């Protein structure tokens, strides 16, 4: 071969070998590192090495870094949170502990009772990550913060005669005096003013049907006089039921026997017994155990609605001031200022010659308004009529409206039926009212309490009562029920 041709072949062979070394030797000419990783060669025996950005790991940076929170180093469902590395911390994470636990890894069960969370004399029991309170009657709730001590309506009449029954009844004075269960109302007056069982009844009882499940925290009892002689119950038991068929007696916790409550020592003094803990029931029975002369009783049940939010909001107690009660108009008997039936007279059980609010006109444009001062949860209302120099007057049916500002009003309606309270059909003397939405049954006399519970409570500062039907004149005394919740 000619020298020139041989030289040219050797040159081409050298260039080819050089190109092969370049391609085969530097693997980072093509970046094998993903997610922004940096490719390096000559670090170890591997053909290339990836320096991965924060948050990624793996040979080619294709795996997500799990970090110090995987697996979770925190105990008791603590939450692991990453800590930015500023150079002044020793760990890359902290544990956010749930209530009831502390420690670096939430490993310690705190004593929740150390902060004394139970109010009103409640006893605290520390649990694993929690606590519970044993509440003295009449309190209940997680921290014994809810007071359950409202008269349920024996004395006032919110519990109707039809809701009361008894095992037997005594007939006195040649059978002309009936001492029936409907008379067993605390402080009832008259010659025949209490319930008395028959002399032949060996296991007497009297029962109140509350119409719905309620909490009861205490019972107040009283005797009476018959033919000038004192009669009362010295000791009694209490049984309760949800269905009126199966009854459970209140138990003595120490002896696990039926609890016997101390009754009265005379005919007139009231005796209060706490139900501790409070009971939940619709039907309440009182069983006399020891009686003086005869088993004669007047009583009141003390408790609240199941949600506990049924405290009087301040009409009767004057916590709501006179200035907070207004009305569409005011009536004056005989036009005399001294006999003005002011709006602020509309307080439950107010006494006096003029002891209620009466509207100037009988019409459906009339209203009575209460400003609660602050928005409150309103759960019910109690209404009452009055007498104007012997004339019985009351509101037989009404609507309720509420507002946050006293200008824009919302009419309360039953969320399910839009029908009047008390069972549908017609209101007494009003014909068929089944098509009237949100109308409440009112009173049927001048003195009894008529309680209506709002199926769906509302939150408001201003409440208006809008009369729909009345007897003689629009006349009203009332109390609102609810709480500050």
C-alpha positions as CSV (number, residue, x, y, z in Angstrom):
1,X,0.0,0.0,0.0
2,X,1.2,3.4,-0.8
3,X,2.5,5.4,2.2
4,X,0.0,8.2,1.7
5,X,-3.0,5.9,1.6
6,X,-1.7,4.0,4.8
7,X,-1.4,7.3,6.7
8,X,-4.9,8.3,5.8
9,X,-6.4,5.0,7.0
10,X,-4.5,5.3,10.4
11,X,-5.8,8.8,10.8
12,X,-9.4,7.8,10.2
13,X,-9.0,4.8,12.7
14,X,-7.7,7.2,15.4
15,X,-10.6,9.6,14.9
16,X,-13.1,6.8,15.2
17,X,-11.6,5.5,18.4
18,X,-11.5,9.0,19.9
19,X,-15.2,9.5,19.1
20,X,-16.1,6.1,20.6
21,X,-14.3,7.0,23.9
22,X,-16.1,10.3,24.1
23,X,-19.5,8.7,23.6
24,X,-18.9,5.8,25.9
25,X,-17.0,7.6,28.7
26,X,-19.1,10.7,29.7
27,X,-22.6,9.5,30.7
28,X,-23.7,12.9,31.9
29,X,-23.7,14.3,28.3
30,X,-27.3,13.2,28.5
31,X,-28.8,14.1,32.0
32,X,-30.1,10.9,33.5
33,X,-31.2,12.7,36.7
34,X,-34.9,13.6,36.9
35,X,-36.8,16.4,38.8
36,X,-33.9,18.8,38.3
37,X,-31.1,16.6,39.7
38,X,-27.5,17.3,38.8
39,X,-25.5,14.5,37.0
40,X,-21.9,13.8,37.9
41,X,-19.3,11.2,36.8
42,X,-16.2,9.8,38.5
43,X,-17.7,9.8,42.0
44,X,-17.6,6.1,42.4
45,X,-17.6,2.9,40.3
46,X,-21.0,3.8,38.9
47,X,-21.0,5.4,35.5
48,X,-22.8,8.5,36.9
49,X,-24.1,10.0,40.2
50,X,-27.2,12.2,40.8
51,X,-27.3,15.0,43.3
52,X,-31.1,15.3,44.0
53,X,-33.0,18.5,44.9
54,X,-34.7,18.7,48.3
55,X,-37.7,16.4,48.5
56,X,-36.4,13.7,46.0
57,X,-34.2,10.6,46.4
58,X,-33.2,7.6,44.3
59,X,-30.5,6.7,41.7
60,X,-32.0,9.1,39.2
61,X,-34.0,11.4,41.7
62,X,-37.3,9.8,40.7
63,X,-38.5,8.9,44.3
64,X,-40.2,11.3,46.7
65,X,-38.4,11.7,50.0
66,X,-40.6,10.5,52.9
67,X,-38.9,12.6,55.5
68,X,-38.9,12.4,59.3
69,X,-42.7,12.2,59.6
70,X,-42.9,8.9,57.7
71,X,-43.7,6.8,59.6
72,X,-45.4,9.1,62.2
73,X,-43.2,9.3,65.3
74,X,-46.0,10.9,67.3
75,X,-48.1,8.7,69.7
76,X,-51.8,8.9,70.5
77,X,-52.8,10.3,67.0
78,X,-50.5,13.2,67.4
79,X,-49.8,15.2,64.2
80,X,-46.2,15.3,62.9
81,X,-45.3,18.7,61.5
82,X,-42.0,19.5,59.6
83,X,-39.8,22.2,61.0
84,X,-37.7,24.5,58.7
85,X,-34.1,23.8,59.3
86,X,-32.6,27.1,60.5
87,X,-29.6,25.5,62.3
88,X,-31.0,26.2,65.8
89,X,-33.2,23.0,66.2
90,X,-32.2,19.5,66.9
91,X,-35.1,17.7,65.2
92,X,-36.7,18.1,61.8
93,X,-40.2,17.8,63.2
94,X,-42.5,18.5,66.1
95,X,-45.6,16.6,67.4
96,X,-48.8,18.5,67.7
97,X,-50.6,16.6,70.4
98,X,-54.4,16.1,70.7
99,X,-56.3,17.3,73.8
100,X,-55.4,15.3,76.8
101,X,-51.8,14.4,75.8
102,X,-48.4,16.1,76.0
103,X,-44.7,15.3,75.7
104,X,-42.2,15.4,72.8
105,X,-44.0,12.5,71.1
106,X,-47.4,13.0,72.8
107,X,-46.6,10.0,74.9
108,X,-47.9,11.5,78.2
109,X,-51.6,11.3,79.2
110,X,-52.4,14.6,80.9
111,X,-54.6,14.9,84.0
112,X,-57.5,16.9,82.5
113,X,-59.0,17.3,86.0
114,X,-56.1,19.4,87.1
115,X,-57.7,22.4,85.4
116,X,-61.0,21.8,87.4
117,X,-63.2,21.7,84.3
118,X,-66.4,20.6,86.2
119,X,-68.5,23.6,87.4
120,X,-71.2,23.9,90.0
121,X,-69.8,21.3,92.4
122,X,-69.3,18.6,89.7
123,X,-66.8,15.8,90.4
124,X,-64.2,15.2,87.7
125,X,-63.0,11.8,86.6
126,X,-59.8,11.7,84.5
127,X,-59.9,9.4,81.4
128,X,-57.4,8.4,78.8
129,X,-57.0,11.7,76.9
130,X,-60.3,13.1,78.2
131,X,-62.4,13.6,81.3
132,X,-66.0,13.3,82.5
133,X,-68.0,15.2,85.1
134,X,-70.5,13.7,87.6
135,X,-72.9,16.6,88.0
136,X,-75.1,17.2,91.0
137,X,-78.7,17.9,90.3
138,X,-80.0,20.2,88.8
139,X,-76.9,20.6,86.6
140,X,-75.8,18.6,83.6
141,X,-73.7,18.9,80.5
142,X,-70.0,18.1,79.7
143,X,-68.8,20.5,82.4
144,X,-72.0,20.7,84.6
145,X,-72.6,24.1,83.1
146,X,-76.3,23.7,82.2
147,X,-78.9,24.4,84.9
148,X,-82.1,22.3,84.6
149,X,-84.5,23.8,87.1
150,X,-87.6,25.2,85.5
151,X,-91.2,24.5,86.9
152,X,-92.7,22.2,84.2
153,X,-96.3,23.4,84.7
154,X,-98.2,21.8,87.6
155,X,-98.8,25.1,89.4
156,X,-99.0,27.3,86.4
157,X,-101.2,25.0,84.3
158,X,-98.8,24.2,81.4
159,X,-99.4,20.6,82.4
160,X,-103.1,20.3,81.6
161,X,-105.8,18.4,83.5
162,X,-105.9,15.7,80.8
163,X,-102.2,15.0,81.4
164,X,-102.8,13.9,85.0
165,X,-104.2,10.6,86.1
166,X,-104.2,8.4,89.3
167,X,-104.9,4.9,90.5
168,X,-107.9,6.1,92.5
169,X,-109.8,9.1,93.7
170,X,-111.4,10.0,97.1
171,X,-115.0,11.3,97.2
172,X,-115.8,13.2,100.3
173,X,-118.9,14.9,101.9
174,X,-121.5,12.3,100.8
175,X,-119.7,11.7,97.5
176,X,-120.0,15.3,96.3
177,X,-116.4,16.3,96.7
178,X,-114.0,14.7,94.1
179,X,-110.3,15.0,95.1
180,X,-109.1,14.2,91.6
181,X,-105.5,14.2,90.2
182,X,-106.2,17.4,88.2
183,X,-106.3,19.2,91.6
184,X,-102.8,18.1,92.7
185,X,-101.2,21.5,91.7
186,X,-98.7,23.2,94.0
187,X,-100.4,26.0,96.0
188,X,-103.8,25.1,94.7
189,X,-106.6,26.9,96.6
190,X,-110.1,26.1,97.5
191,X,-112.1,23.8,99.7
192,X,-111.2,20.8,97.4
193,X,-107.7,21.6,96.3
194,X,-105.6,18.5,96.1
195,X,-105.5,14.8,95.0
196,X,-106.4,12.2,97.6
197,X,-106.4,8.5,96.9
198,X,-109.3,6.2,97.8
199,X,-109.2,4.7,101.3
200,X,-109.4,1.3,99.7
201,X,-106.4,1.8,97.4
202,X,-103.5,-0.2,98.8
203,X,-100.9,0.9,96.2
204,X,-101.9,4.4,95.2
205,X,-100.1,6.5,92.7
206,X,-100.5,9.7,90.7
207,X,-99.1,10.2,87.3
208,X,-98.1,13.2,85.0
209,X,-97.7,12.7,81.3
210,X,-95.3,15.4,80.0
211,X,-96.2,14.6,76.3
212,X,-92.5,14.4,75.4
213,X,-89.2,13.2,76.8
214,X,-87.8,15.7,79.3
215,X,-85.2,16.0,82.1
216,X,-86.4,16.1,85.7
217,X,-84.2,17.3,88.5
218,X,-86.5,17.6,91.5
219,X,-90.0,17.3,92.9
220,X,-91.7,19.7,95.2
221,X,-94.6,18.3,97.3
222,X,-97.2,19.8,99.6
223,X,-100.2,18.4,101.6
224,X,-103.6,19.9,102.1
225,X,-106.4,20.3,104.7
226,X,-109.7,18.5,104.5
227,X,-112.5,19.4,106.9
228,X,-110.0,21.4,109.0
229,X,-107.6,18.5,109.4
230,X,-104.1,18.2,107.9
231,X,-103.4,15.4,105.4
232,X,-100.1,14.8,103.6
233,X,-97.6,12.2,102.4
234,X,-94.7,11.6,104.7
235,X,-92.7,9.4,102.4
236,X,-92.9,8.3,98.7
237,X,-91.2,6.6,95.8
238,X,-90.8,7.9,92.3
239,X,-91.0,5.9,89.1
240,X,-90.5,7.0,85.5
241,X,-91.1,5.8,82.0
242,X,-90.7,6.7,78.3
243,X,-93.8,4.8,77.0
244,X,-96.2,4.8,80.0
245,X,-96.1,1.0,80.2
246,X,-92.7,0.0,81.7
247,X,-91.7,2.0,84.7
248,X,-88.4,2.2,86.6
249,X,-88.1,3.3,90.2
250,X,-85.5,5.8,91.3
251,X,-82.8,3.8,93.1
252,X,-80.8,4.4,96.3
253,X,-77.2,4.2,94.9
254,X,-75.7,3.0,98.3
255,X,-78.2,0.2,98.9
256,X,-79.4,-0.6,95.3
257,X,-83.0,-0.5,96.5
258,X,-86.0,1.7,95.5
259,X,-85.2,5.1,96.9
260,X,-87.7,6.5,99.5
261,X,-88.0,10.3,99.5
262,X,-88.8,12.3,102.5
263,X,-92.2,13.9,102.2
264,X,-94.0,16.6,104.1
265,X,-94.3,17.2,107.9
266,X,-97.4,19.4,107.6
267,X,-100.1,20.3,105.1
268,X,-98.8,23.6,103.9
269,X,-94.9,23.7,103.8
270,X,-93.3,22.7,100.5
271,X,-90.7,19.9,100.6
272,X,-88.2,19.7,97.7
273,X,-86.4,16.5,96.9
274,X,-83.6,16.4,94.3
275,X,-83.5,13.7,91.7
276,X,-79.7,13.0,91.6
277,X,-78.8,12.3,89.0
278,X,-81.6,13.9,87.0
279,X,-83.9,11.4,85.2
280,X,-85.1,11.4,81.6
281,X,-88.7,10.5,81.1
282,X,-92.1,11.4,79.6
283,X,-94.2,9.8,82.4
284,X,-93.7,10.4,86.1
285,X,-95.4,8.6,88.9
286,X,-95.4,9.3,92.6
287,X,-96.1,6.3,94.9
288,X,-97.1,7.3,98.5
289,X,-95.4,5.0,101.1
290,X,-96.4,6.6,104.4
291,X,-99.4,9.0,104.7
292,X,-100.8,11.2,107.4
293,X,-104.5,10.5,107.8
294,X,-104.9,10.2,104.0
295,X,-102.6,10.2,100.9
296,X,-103.2,13.8,99.9
297,X,-100.9,15.6,97.5
298,X,-100.1,18.8,95.7
299,X,-96.9,19.0,93.7
300,X,-94.7,20.5,91.1
301,X,-92.1,18.9,88.7
302,X,-88.8,20.8,88.2
303,X,-86.7,20.2,85.1
304,X,-86.1,21.3,81.6
305,X,-86.2,20.3,77.9
306,X,-83.7,17.7,76.7
307,X,-81.4,20.3,75.3
308,X,-81.4,22.2,78.6
309,X,-82.0,25.5,76.8
310,X,-85.4,26.3,78.4
311,X,-84.6,28.9,81.1
312,X,-87.0,31.9,81.5
313,X,-85.4,34.8,79.6
314,X,-86.4,37.5,82.0
315,X,-90.0,38.7,81.6
316,X,-91.3,37.5,85.0
317,X,-88.0,38.2,86.8
318,X,-87.7,41.8,85.4
319,X,-84.3,40.9,83.9
320,X,-85.9,42.3,80.7
321,X,-86.6,45.9,81.6
322,X,-89.8,47.9,81.0
323,X,-88.1,49.8,78.2
324,X,-87.4,46.6,76.3
325,X,-91.1,45.7,76.0
326,X,-93.2,47.6,73.4
327,X,-96.5,47.2,71.6
328,X,-98.5,48.4,68.6
329,X,-101.1,50.1,70.9
330,X,-102.3,50.3,74.5
331,X,-105.8,50.2,76.0
332,X,-107.1,52.3,78.9
333,X,-110.1,51.0,80.9
334,X,-112.8,53.8,80.7
335,X,-110.1,56.0,79.2
336,X,-108.5,56.5,82.6
337,X,-104.7,56.8,82.7
338,X,-104.6,55.0,86.0
339,X,-106.0,51.9,84.3
340,X,-103.6,51.7,81.4
341,X,-102.6,48.2,80.3
342,X,-99.0,49.0,79.4
343,X,-96.8,46.7,77.3
344,X,-94.4,46.2,80.2
345,X,-97.3,44.8,82.3
346,X,-97.2,41.7,80.0
347,X,-95.1,39.7,82.6
348,X,-96.1,36.1,83.4
349,X,-98.1,35.9,86.7
350,X,-98.1,39.7,87.2
351,X,-100.7,40.8,89.8
352,X,-102.8,44.0,90.3
353,X,-105.8,45.7,88.9
354,X,-104.1,46.2,85.6
355,X,-101.7,43.3,85.2
356,X,-101.2,42.6,81.5
357,X,-100.9,44.2,78.1
358,X,-104.1,44.9,76.3
359,X,-104.3,46.3,72.8
360,X,-106.3,49.4,72.0
361,X,-108.1,47.6,69.1
362,X,-109.0,44.0,68.5
363,X,-107.3,43.3,65.1
364,X,-104.6,41.3,63.5
365,X,-102.4,44.4,63.1
366,X,-101.7,44.4,66.9
367,X,-98.4,43.0,68.3
368,X,-96.3,42.8,71.5
369,X,-92.5,43.0,71.1
370,X,-89.7,42.0,73.4
371,X,-86.1,43.2,72.9
372,X,-83.8,40.6,74.5
373,X,-80.8,43.0,74.4
374,X,-78.6,40.5,72.6
375,X,-79.3,37.6,70.2
376,X,-80.4,34.6,72.2
377,X,-81.5,31.1,71.4
378,X,-85.3,31.0,71.9
379,X,-86.9,27.6,72.4
380,X,-90.4,28.3,73.7
381,X,-93.0,30.6,75.1
382,X,-95.6,30.6,77.9
383,X,-98.7,32.8,77.6
384,X,-101.4,33.8,80.0
385,X,-104.6,36.0,79.9
386,X,-106.0,38.3,82.6
387,X,-109.2,39.9,83.9
388,X,-110.4,43.4,83.5
389,X,-112.8,44.2,86.4
390,X,-114.3,40.7,86.1
391,X,-114.1,40.4,82.3
392,X,-112.1,37.4,81.2
393,X,-109.7,38.3,78.4
394,X,-107.0,36.3,76.6
395,X,-105.3,35.5,73.3
396,X,-106.6,32.2,71.9
397,X,-104.2,31.9,69.0
398,X,-101.1,33.7,67.8
399,X,-98.1,33.8,65.5
400,X,-94.5,34.5,66.4
401,X,-92.0,36.6,64.4
402,X,-88.4,37.3,65.2
403,X,-85.7,39.7,64.0
404,X,-82.0,40.6,64.5
405,X,-82.5,44.4,63.9
406,X,-86.1,45.1,64.8
407,X,-86.9,46.0,61.2
408,X,-86.7,42.9,59.0
409,X,-88.9,40.1,60.5
410,X,-89.1,36.4,59.9
411,X,-92.4,34.6,60.6
412,X,-91.9,31.4,62.6
413,X,-93.4,28.3,60.9
414,X,-93.4,24.6,61.7
415,X,-90.7,23.1,59.6
416,X,-92.7,19.9,59.0
417,X,-96.4,20.7,58.8
418,X,-96.9,24.5,58.8
419,X,-99.8,23.7,61.1
420,X,-101.0,25.1,64.4
421,X,-99.4,23.6,67.6
422,X,-101.4,21.2,69.7
423,X,-102.3,18.5,67.2
424,X,-103.7,20.1,64.0
425,X,-107.4,20.4,63.1
426,X,-109.1,23.5,64.4
427,X,-108.5,25.9,67.3
428,X,-111.4,26.1,69.7
429,X,-114.0,28.4,68.4
430,X,-112.0,29.3,65.3
431,X,-113.3,26.5,63.0
432,X,-110.8,24.8,60.7
433,X,-107.3,26.4,60.9
434,X,-105.4,23.6,59.4
435,X,-104.3,25.8,56.5
436,X,-102.9,28.6,58.7
437,X,-99.1,28.2,58.9
438,X,-97.2,28.6,62.1
439,X,-100.2,29.4,64.4
440,X,-99.9,28.5,68.1
441,X,-102.7,27.5,70.4
442,X,-103.1,30.2,73.0
443,X,-105.1,30.3,76.2
444,X,-108.6,29.2,77.1
445,X,-108.9,31.2,80.4
446,X,-107.5,34.2,82.1
447,X,-105.1,32.5,84.6
448,X,-103.6,29.2,83.2
449,X,-100.2,29.0,81.7
450,X,-100.1,27.7,78.1
451,X,-96.6,26.6,77.0
452,X,-95.6,26.1,73.4
453,X,-92.2,24.7,72.4
454,X,-90.5,25.7,69.2
455,X,-89.7,22.5,67.3
456,X,-86.8,24.3,65.7
457,X,-85.4,27.0,68.0
458,X,-84.3,30.3,66.5
459,X,-81.7,32.9,67.3
460,X,-82.8,36.5,67.6
461,X,-82.7,39.7,69.6
462,X,-86.3,40.8,68.9
463,X,-89.4,38.6,69.3
464,X,-93.0,39.6,68.4
465,X,-96.2,37.9,69.4
466,X,-98.9,38.5,66.7
467,X,-102.5,37.8,68.0
468,X,-104.7,35.9,65.6
469,X,-107.7,35.1,67.8
470,X,-108.8,36.3,71.2
471,X,-111.6,36.4,73.8
472,X,-113.2,39.8,74.6
473,X,-110.0,41.7,74.2
474,X,-106.4,41.1,73.1
475,X,-104.8,40.6,76.5
476,X,-101.5,39.0,77.2
477,X,-98.9,38.0,79.9
478,X,-96.0,35.9,78.8
479,X,-92.5,34.5,79.4
480,X,-89.9,33.6,76.7
481,X,-87.8,30.4,77.2
482,X,-84.3,29.9,75.9
483,X,-80.7,30.5,76.8
484,X,-77.6,32.6,75.9
485,X,-76.1,29.8,73.7
